[in-house]
Amino acid sequence: MWRDWRNEDPADNPLRLLNMSAGQQVLRRLDSAYREFVKGKRGRPRFRRIDHFNSVAFKPGDGAALKGGRLYLQNVGNVRVNWHRALPEGELKHILVVCKPSGWYVLLQYDMPEPGVAPSDKADVGIAHALALSDGTFFDSPRPLQGSLAALRRLQRSVARKKRGGTNRKRAVRKVARLQEHIANQRRDFWHKVTRGLVGTYGKIVLEDLSLGFMLQNGSLSRAAHDTGLGMFRELLDYKAIEAGVEVVAMNPRNTSQVCSACGSIVPKAVCVRVHSCPDCGLVLDRDTNSARNVLRLGRSRWGVTWPVAEGPAPAGGERAPRCSLALAGRARH
């Protein structure tokens, strides 16, 4: 089929300009979608318009390559790239060219050597804030969607008033896309900085092993949960921890917000109650900090079985909670 397409005129068949390996990547996406459908993990794949897709994947040396600091693309030539950092030492596995509202980007996937093992440490995350550490430190999400919601609504109303298929509607849609990209970039930038700080400070991190589905399906919490981006936090933390040699452990969150971290008594409280007040020992502190300390205790008990934890100064880590219950624990590096 590809040989037949190569002999056709590009004006009659735009796929004539497509590299064969790039076309194979598209077929692999389709195959993956149907496999997920057969397993019952998603719905039946539907036909999408050509403007729904914004990326092309290549194998290095087959339609795309790096030559002298520039990107070579078949049927395009050498393209100048503004590299945001030096390219790493490793084997280049994949090249992905992406078109976003703000311009064209290239994503490179490298096969990197295994990192060394980092020393063990501790920290915690929880519920009331984007993140809560066991020492009482809190990280609050900038809530980029909430801050841009009024502007986003105005732009979406503008799109709704435009005639379908018209040039003005396309311009309005591009404005919405640029704002959505800006919101996503703000959220990702926040979590990049937080996760980099965590893996740079702690050698072992303990989290509450929670499913966030209940928040995303709650009509009162779903928008705030999406705006905070806790799934992005786990994604970024996991890969940064691997790079830094940091151990990430997920613990069962059962009763971590109800148990007193000082005396172990059960103190029942509703989700709306954000302060832990123990009637037995008199401990009063933030609900998420209490939860994070409990998760840290669970993590320590697990470390006692799996890792030799040497005696040392008091932990410098802390806990912090997003608006869904999530907790993390570790010990500060020394």
C-alpha positions in Angstrom: 0.0 0.0 0.0 2.8 2.4 0.9 4.6 1.7 -2.4 1.3 2.6 -4.3 0.9 5.8 -2.3 4.5 6.9 -3.2 3.6 6.9 -6.9 0.5 9.1 -6.4 0.4 12.8 -6.6 0.5 14.6 -3.2 -2.4 16.8 -4.3 -4.6 13.7 -4.7 -3.3 11.9 -1.6 -1.7 14.0 1.2 -0.6 10.7 2.8 1.9 10.4 0.0 4.2 12.8 2.0 3.9 10.7 5.2 6.9 8.6 6.2 6.2 4.9 6.4 7.2 4.5 10.1 5.0 7.5 11.0 2.1 5.8 9.3 2.8 2.6 11.2 2.6 4.6 14.5 -0.9 5.7 13.5 -1.9 2.1 12.8 -0.5 1.1 16.2 -2.6 3.7 17.9 -5.7 2.3 16.2 -4.7 -1.2 17.2 -4.2 -0.2 20.8 -7.6 1.6 20.9 -9.4 -1.6 19.7 -7.5 -3.8 22.1 -8.6 -1.5 25.0 -12.1 -1.7 23.7 -12.1 -5.5 23.5 -10.8 -5.7 27.1 -13.7 -3.4 28.2 -11.4 -0.6 29.4 -12.8 2.0 27.0 -15.6 2.6 24.5 -15.6 1.7 20.8 -13.1 3.8 18.8 -14.9 6.5 16.7 -13.8 8.2 13.6 -12.0 11.5 14.1 -11.5 14.4 11.8 -8.0 15.0 10.6 -7.7 18.2 12.7 -8.3 16.2 15.8 -4.7 14.8 15.7 -1.7 17.1 16.2 1.3 14.8 16.4 3.5 12.6 14.2 5.8 10.0 15.6 9.1 8.8 13.9 11.8 6.3 14.6 15.3 7.9 14.6 16.9 7.6 11.1 13.6 6.7 9.5 12.0 10.0 8.5 13.5 12.1 11.2 17.0 12.5 12.8 19.2 15.0 14.7 21.9 16.5 12.5 24.2 19.2 13.8 21.9 20.5 16.5 19.0 20.6 14.0 16.0 18.4 13.4 15.8 16.7 10.0 12.3 15.7 8.8 11.6 13.9 5.6 10.0 16.1 2.9 10.7 19.1 5.1 14.4 19.3 5.5 16.5 20.6 8.4 14.5 22.5 11.0 16.1 24.9 13.5 15.1 24.0 17.1 15.3 26.2 20.3 16.6 23.5 22.7 15.5 24.3 26.3 18.4 22.2 27.7 21.4 20.2 26.6 20.6 16.8 25.1 21.3 13.9 27.4 23.8 11.1 26.8 21.9 8.0 25.8 20.2 6.2 23.0 17.5 8.1 21.1 14.5 5.8 20.8 11.6 8.0 19.5 11.0 11.4 18.0 7.5 13.0 18.3 6.6 16.2 16.5 3.7 18.0 18.1 1.7 21.0 17.0 0.3 23.1 19.8 -1.6 26.4 19.7 1.6 28.2 20.7 3.7 26.6 18.0 5.6 23.4 17.0 7.5 21.2 19.5 9.6 18.1 19.3 9.7 15.5 22.1 12.7 13.1 22.3 12.6 9.8 24.1 16.0 8.6 25.3 17.1 5.2 26.8 19.1 6.3 29.9 21.4 4.3 32.1 20.1 3.2 35.5 20.6 5.8 38.3 22.4 5.2 41.5 20.7 4.5 44.8 19.9 7.5 47.0 20.0 7.6 50.8 16.7 7.0 52.6 14.6 9.9 53.9 11.0 10.9 54.8 8.0 13.3 53.9 4.1 13.3 53.7 1.2 14.6 51.6 -2.6 14.8 52.3 -6.0 16.6 51.6 -6.8 20.2 52.5 -4.1 21.7 50.4 -2.5 20.7 47.1 0.1 19.0 49.3 0.8 18.7 53.0 4.0 17.4 54.6 4.3 15.8 58.1 6.2 18.8 59.5 3.3 21.1 58.8 4.5 22.5 55.5 1.8 23.1 52.9 1.9 23.6 49.2 -1.2 25.3 47.8 -2.1 24.9 44.1 -2.2 28.1 42.1 -5.6 26.9 40.7 -4.9 28.1 37.2 -8.3 27.1 35.8 -10.1 29.0 38.6 -8.1 32.1 37.9 -8.8 32.0 34.2 -12.4 30.8 34.3 -14.0 34.1 33.5 -11.8 34.6 30.5 -12.3 31.0 29.3 -16.1 31.4 29.6 -16.0 34.6 27.5 -13.9 32.9 24.8 -16.2 29.9 24.7 -19.3 32.1 24.4 -17.5 33.8 21.5 -17.0 30.4 19.8 -20.7 29.5 20.3 -21.8 32.7 18.5 -19.7 32.0 15.4 -20.9 30.2 12.3 -19.6 26.6 12.1 -16.9 26.1 9.5 -16.3 29.9 9.2 -12.9 31.6 9.5 -14.0 33.6 12.5 -15.0 30.5 14.4 -11.5 28.9 13.7 -9.8 32.0 15.1 -12.0 31.9 18.2 -11.3 28.2 18.7 -7.6 28.9 18.5 -7.9 31.5 21.2 -9.6 29.0 23.5 -6.9 26.4 22.7 -4.1 28.9 23.5 -5.7 29.8 26.9 -6.2 26.1 27.7 -2.6 25.4 26.9 -1.5 28.3 29.2 -3.6 26.9 32.0 -2.1 23.4 31.6 1.4 24.9 31.5 0.8 26.7 34.7 -0.4 23.5 36.4 2.5 21.4 35.1 5.1 24.1 36.1 3.8 24.1 39.7 4.0 20.3 40.0 7.4 20.2 38.3 8.8 22.5 40.9 7.2 20.8 43.8 8.2 17.2 42.8 11.7 18.3 42.0 12.0 19.8 45.5 10.7 16.6 47.1 13.0 14.2 45.3 15.9 16.6 45.9 15.2 16.7 49.6 14.0 13.1 50.4 15.4 9.7 49.6 12.2 7.8 50.5 8.7 9.1 50.0 5.5 7.5 51.3 2.1 8.3 49.8 -1.5 7.3 50.6 -2.5 4.8 47.9 -5.8 6.5 46.9 -8.0 6.2 43.9 -9.0 9.7 42.9 -12.0 8.5 40.9 -14.4 9.4 43.8 -13.4 13.1 43.6 -13.6 13.3 39.8 -17.1 11.9 39.9 -18.3 14.2 42.6 -20.2 17.2 41.2 -18.9 19.5 44.0 -15.3 18.5 43.8 -14.6 17.4 40.2 -13.6 20.8 38.8 -11.3 21.6 41.8 -9.8 18.1 41.6 -9.0 18.5 37.8 -7.7 22.0 38.5 -5.3 20.7 41.2 -4.0 17.9 38.9 -3.2 15.3 41.5 -2.8 12.6 38.8 -0.1 14.8 37.2 1.6 15.0 40.6 1.9 11.2 40.8 3.1 11.0 37.2 5.8 13.6 37.6 6.9 12.3 41.1 7.2 8.7 39.9 9.5 9.5 37.0 11.6 12.1 38.8 12.0 9.6 41.7 13.4 7.0 39.3 15.8 9.4 37.9 17.0 10.5 41.4 17.1 7.0 42.8 14.3 7.9 45.4 12.0 5.2 46.7 8.3 6.0 46.5 6.0 3.8 48.6 2.2 3.8 48.6 0.4 2.8 51.8 -3.2 1.9 52.6 -4.9 5.1 53.7 -7.5 3.4 55.9 -8.2 5.6 59.0 -5.1 7.8 58.5 -7.2 10.9 58.9 -9.2 9.5 61.9 -6.4 8.2 64.1 -4.6 10.6 66.4 -0.9 10.7 65.4 0.1 11.3 69.0 -1.8 8.7 71.1 -3.4 6.4 68.4 -7.0 7.1 69.5 -9.8 7.1 66.9 -11.2 10.6 66.5 -14.2 10.4 64.0 -14.6 13.5 61.9 -16.5 14.5 58.8 -14.6 15.6 55.6 -15.6 19.2 56.2 -13.8 19.2 59.6 -10.3 20.4 58.7 -8.8 20.5 62.3 -7.9 17.4 64.3 -8.6 17.8 68.0 -8.0 14.7 70.2 -10.1 14.6 73.4 -7.7 12.0 75.0 -4.3 13.6 74.6 -5.3 17.2 73.7 -3.4 17.3 70.4 -4.8 20.0 68.0 -3.4 20.4 64.5 -4.4 20.5 60.9 -6.3 17.4 59.7 -3.9 16.8 56.8 -0.8 17.2 58.9 -2.2 14.5 61.3 -2.9 12.2 58.4 0.6 12.7 57.0 2.2 11.8 60.3 0.2 8.6 60.4 1.3 7.7 56.9 4.9 8.5 57.9 4.5 6.1 60.9 3.2 3.4 58.5 6.1 4.0 56.2 8.6 3.7 59.1 7.1 0.4 60.1 7.5 -0.9 56.5 11.1 0.5 56.3 11.9 -1.5 59.4 11.2 -4.7 57.5 12.6 -3.8 54.1 15.4 -1.3 54.8 17.8 -0.8 57.7 17.0 2.7 59.0 19.9 4.2 61.0 19.3 6.4 64.0 19.8 10.1 63.2 18.3 13.6 63.7 14.6 14.2 63.7 13.0 14.0 60.3 13.1 17.1 58.3 10.2 16.0 56.0 6.6 16.9 56.5 3.2 16.2 55.0 0.8 18.1 53.0 -2.7 17.3 51.6 -4.4 18.1 48.3 -8.2 18.5 48.2 -8.4 14.8 47.8 -6.8 12.6 50.4 -3.3 11.9 49.5 -0.4 11.4 51.9 3.3 10.9 51.5 6.2 10.3 53.9 10.0 10.1 53.8 13.1 11.1 55.8 15.2 14.2 55.0 18.6 13.5 53.5 21.6 14.1 55.6 
